[in-house]
């Protein structure tokens, strides 16, 4: 988000300090980032903040948020995020999740019907694909895994630099540890999630980058089939990190869906 519209803070939630950034005006929209964390500023955030009161949360163990040492699965993290949304006093915000954050958003939506005005899942992990496998980041260096999320690796260089600075590599190392603590076994999915999603009435947009090499296309299809009010959109010429490769198109999809809900 542009510096002039950003307000930042830390929420005391479940014995943790949970960091967030907030900017823009309009209907509230909560965004949950990917498993690599998130830069403080992205054009995608600026575009959303033009039409929404955008709140970008740092998940527990990521960015400026403390790690929940007691958390053993993604539903535990989802519970913390739910408490953070309550602490912010948000009534039926829209919820957007990117990749790993999409899985967390889906878990949170399954906690109770009607809590969110809209749900957008972009390249979500969390459901075991019947065709293909979710990329195993433990088999790759940090840089190789992040690059795998881009169709066009020049976009990686534009966002992170190439090579990425040592400070960024250290952040990715911390974020990988935080991810693996809750998503290692089974790797990046919850067997119960499809059944739980069948009772979620929230209008849902599932988005997939056409060239996603991290999450198989079958995951997006299974999410769209599991959620009663879901539709699937495919963004051409984009990989897993659609928010970084196609910010204009993704922001238009998100804002259009949230505005129609």
C-alpha positions as CSV (number, residue, x, y, z in Angstrom):
1,X,0.0,0.0,0.0
2,X,1.2,3.5,-0.7
3,X,2.9,5.0,2.4
4,X,0.5,7.9,2.7
5,X,-2.5,5.7,3.3
6,X,-1.0,3.0,5.6
7,X,-1.7,2.7,9.2
8,X,0.1,-0.1,11.0
9,X,-0.2,-1.7,14.4
10,X,0.1,-4.8,16.5
11,X,-2.9,-6.7,17.9
12,X,-2.7,-8.6,21.2
13,X,-4.3,-11.9,20.3
14,X,-4.1,-15.3,21.9
15,X,-1.0,-14.3,23.9
16,X,0.7,-13.1,20.7
17,X,1.4,-9.8,19.0
18,X,-0.1,-9.9,15.5
19,X,1.1,-7.2,13.1
20,X,-1.0,-5.6,10.4
21,X,-1.1,-2.8,7.9
22,X,-4.2,-1.0,7.0
23,X,-5.1,1.6,4.3
24,X,-7.7,2.8,1.9
25,X,-11.4,3.3,2.4
26,X,-14.6,1.4,1.6
27,X,-16.0,-1.9,2.6
28,X,-13.5,-3.8,4.8
29,X,-11.3,-6.5,3.1
30,X,-8.9,-8.7,5.0
31,X,-6.0,-10.2,3.1
32,X,-3.9,-13.3,4.2
33,X,-0.5,-13.6,2.5
34,X,1.3,-16.5,1.0
35,X,3.8,-18.9,2.6
36,X,6.7,-16.7,1.7
37,X,5.2,-13.8,3.6
38,X,4.6,-10.5,1.9
39,X,6.5,-7.3,1.0
40,X,5.2,-4.3,2.9
41,X,4.1,-2.7,-0.3
42,X,2.7,-4.1,-3.6
43,X,0.9,-2.5,-6.5
44,X,-1.8,-5.1,-5.9
45,X,-2.4,-3.7,-2.4
46,X,-2.6,-0.1,-3.7
47,X,-5.2,-1.1,-6.2
48,X,-7.4,-2.8,-3.6
49,X,-7.0,0.1,-1.2
50,X,-8.6,2.4,-3.8
51,X,-11.9,0.6,-3.3
52,X,-11.6,-1.0,0.1
53,X,-10.5,-0.5,3.7
54,X,-7.7,-3.1,3.2
55,X,-6.2,-4.9,6.2
56,X,-3.1,-7.0,5.5
57,X,-2.3,-9.3,8.4
58,X,1.0,-10.9,9.1
59,X,0.2,-14.5,10.0
60,X,1.7,-15.9,13.2
61,X,5.4,-16.5,12.7
62,X,5.6,-14.3,9.6
63,X,6.8,-10.7,9.2
64,X,6.2,-8.7,12.4
65,X,3.9,-11.3,14.1
66,X,5.0,-13.5,16.9
67,X,5.1,-17.3,16.3
68,X,2.4,-19.4,18.0
69,X,4.5,-22.1,19.4
70,X,1.4,-24.0,20.5
71,X,-0.1,-24.1,17.0
72,X,0.0,-27.6,15.5
73,X,-2.1,-27.1,12.3
74,X,-3.5,-24.5,10.0
75,X,-6.8,-24.5,11.7
76,X,-5.0,-23.3,14.9
77,X,-3.6,-20.3,12.9
78,X,-7.1,-19.7,11.4
79,X,-8.5,-19.4,14.9
80,X,-5.9,-16.7,15.7
81,X,-6.7,-14.8,12.6
82,X,-10.4,-15.0,13.5
83,X,-9.6,-13.4,16.9
84,X,-7.6,-10.7,15.2
85,X,-10.6,-9.8,12.9
86,X,-12.8,-9.6,16.0
87,X,-10.2,-7.4,17.8
88,X,-10.3,-5.0,14.8
89,X,-14.1,-4.7,15.2
90,X,-14.8,-5.8,11.6
91,X,-18.3,-6.9,10.8
92,X,-18.6,-9.3,7.9
93,X,-15.5,-8.2,5.9
94,X,-14.5,-9.7,2.7
95,X,-11.7,-12.2,3.0
96,X,-8.9,-12.8,0.5
97,X,-6.2,-15.5,0.8
98,X,-3.2,-16.0,-1.4
99,X,-1.7,-19.6,-1.7
100,X,-1.1,-20.8,1.8
101,X,-3.2,-17.8,3.0
102,X,-6.0,-19.1,0.8
103,X,-5.9,-22.4,2.7
104,X,-6.1,-20.5,6.0
105,X,-8.9,-18.4,4.7
106,X,-10.9,-21.5,3.7
107,X,-10.4,-23.0,7.1
108,X,-11.6,-19.8,8.7
109,X,-14.6,-19.6,6.5
110,X,-15.6,-23.1,7.6
111,X,-15.8,-22.1,11.3
112,X,-19.2,-20.4,10.9
113,X,-21.6,-19.5,8.1
114,X,-22.1,-15.9,7.3
115,X,-19.0,-14.5,9.0
116,X,-17.6,-13.1,5.7
117,X,-19.4,-11.1,3.0
118,X,-17.2,-12.7,0.3
119,X,-14.3,-15.1,0.0
120,X,-11.5,-15.0,-2.6
121,X,-9.0,-17.9,-2.8
122,X,-6.0,-17.3,-5.1
123,X,-4.0,-20.5,-5.9
124,X,-5.1,-22.0,-2.6
125,X,-3.3,-25.0,-1.0
126,X,-5.1,-27.0,1.6
127,X,-6.9,-29.7,-0.5
128,X,-5.0,-32.7,-1.7
129,X,-5.0,-32.8,-5.5
130,X,-6.1,-36.0,-7.2
131,X,-3.9,-35.1,-10.2
132,X,-0.4,-33.7,-9.6
133,X,1.4,-32.8,-6.4
134,X,1.8,-29.5,-4.5
135,X,5.5,-28.5,-4.9
136,X,7.7,-29.5,-2.0
137,X,9.6,-26.4,-1.0
138,X,11.9,-28.5,1.2
139,X,13.5,-29.9,-1.9
140,X,14.3,-26.4,-3.2
141,X,16.4,-23.4,-2.1
142,X,14.4,-20.4,-0.9
143,X,15.1,-18.5,-4.1
144,X,14.3,-21.4,-6.3
145,X,11.0,-22.0,-4.6
146,X,10.0,-18.3,-4.8
147,X,11.0,-18.2,-8.5
148,X,8.9,-21.3,-9.2
149,X,5.9,-19.2,-8.4
150,X,6.5,-16.9,-11.3
151,X,5.8,-17.6,-15.0
152,X,8.1,-14.7,-15.9
153,X,11.2,-14.7,-13.6
154,X,12.0,-11.1,-14.5
155,X,9.0,-10.2,-12.3
156,X,10.7,-12.0,-9.5
157,X,13.7,-9.8,-9.9
158,X,11.6,-6.7,-10.0
159,X,9.9,-7.5,-6.7
160,X,12.8,-9.1,-4.7
161,X,16.0,-8.4,-6.6
162,X,18.1,-11.1,-8.2
163,X,20.0,-12.3,-6.3
164,X,17.7,-11.5,-3.3
165,X,19.4,-9.7,-0.4
166,X,20.5,-11.7,2.6
167,X,17.9,-10.1,4.7
168,X,15.2,-11.4,2.4
169,X,16.7,-14.9,2.4
170,X,16.6,-14.9,6.2
171,X,13.0,-13.8,6.3
172,X,12.1,-16.7,3.9
173,X,13.9,-19.1,6.1
174,X,11.8,-18.0,9.1
175,X,8.6,-18.2,7.0
176,X,9.5,-21.7,5.8
177,X,9.9,-22.8,9.4
178,X,6.6,-21.3,10.4
179,X,4.9,-23.0,7.5
180,X,6.4,-26.4,8.1
181,X,5.4,-26.3,11.8
182,X,1.7,-26.5,10.8
183,X,1.7,-28.0,7.3
184,X,4.4,-30.6,7.1
185,X,2.4,-33.8,7.8
186,X,0.3,-34.2,5.8
187,X,2.0,-31.8,3.4
188,X,0.0,-28.8,2.6
189,X,-3.5,-30.2,2.9
190,X,-6.3,-31.1,5.4
191,X,-8.2,-34.2,4.5
192,X,-11.3,-32.9,6.3
193,X,-11.5,-29.6,4.5
194,X,-13.6,-30.6,1.4
195,X,-16.3,-31.9,3.7
196,X,-16.2,-28.9,5.9
197,X,-16.5,-26.5,3.0
198,X,-19.7,-28.1,1.8
199,X,-21.5,-26.0,4.5
200,X,-20.0,-22.7,3.6
201,X,-22.6,-20.5,1.9
202,X,-20.3,-17.5,1.3
203,X,-20.0,-16.3,-2.3
204,X,-16.5,-17.5,-3.3
205,X,-14.2,-16.7,-6.1
206,X,-11.4,-19.2,-6.7
207,X,-8.6,-17.8,-8.9
208,X,-5.7,-19.8,-10.5
209,X,-2.7,-18.5,-12.4
210,X,-2.8,-20.5,-15.7
211,X,1.0,-21.2,-15.4
212,X,1.0,-22.1,-11.6
213,X,3.8,-24.6,-11.1
214,X,3.4,-24.8,-7.3
215,X,-0.3,-25.8,-6.8
216,X,-1.8,-28.1,-9.4
217,X,-4.9,-27.0,-11.3
218,X,-6.9,-29.9,-9.6
219,X,-6.7,-28.0,-6.3
220,X,-8.6,-25.0,-7.7
221,X,-11.1,-27.3,-9.4
222,X,-11.7,-29.2,-6.1
223,X,-12.2,-26.0,-4.2
224,X,-14.7,-24.8,-6.7
225,X,-16.5,-28.1,-6.5
226,X,-16.5,-28.2,-2.7
227,X,-17.9,-24.7,-2.0
228,X,-21.6,-24.4,-2.8
229,X,-21.4,-20.8,-4.0
230,X,-18.0,-20.8,-5.8
231,X,-16.9,-20.0,-9.3
232,X,-13.4,-20.5,-10.8
233,X,-11.4,-17.9,-12.8
234,X,-8.1,-18.6,-14.6
235,X,-5.6,-15.7,-15.1
236,X,-3.6,-16.1,-18.3
237,X,0.1,-15.4,-18.4
238,X,0.6,-15.7,-14.6
239,X,2.0,-18.3,-12.2
240,X,1.3,-19.0,-8.6
241,X,2.1,-15.4,-7.5
242,X,-0.7,-13.8,-9.4
243,X,-0.7,-10.8,-7.1
244,X,2.8,-10.0,-8.3
245,X,2.6,-10.9,-12.0
246,X,-0.9,-9.7,-12.8
247,X,-1.9,-7.2,-10.1
248,X,-4.3,-5.2,-12.3
249,X,-6.2,-8.2,-13.4
250,X,-6.3,-9.9,-10.0
251,X,-7.4,-6.6,-8.2
252,X,-10.2,-6.2,-10.7
253,X,-11.4,-9.8,-10.1
254,X,-11.2,-9.4,-6.3
255,X,-12.9,-6.0,-6.2
256,X,-15.6,-7.0,-8.6
257,X,-16.4,-10.2,-6.6
258,X,-16.3,-8.4,-3.3
259,X,-18.5,-5.6,-4.6
260,X,-21.1,-8.0,-6.0
261,X,-21.4,-10.1,-2.8
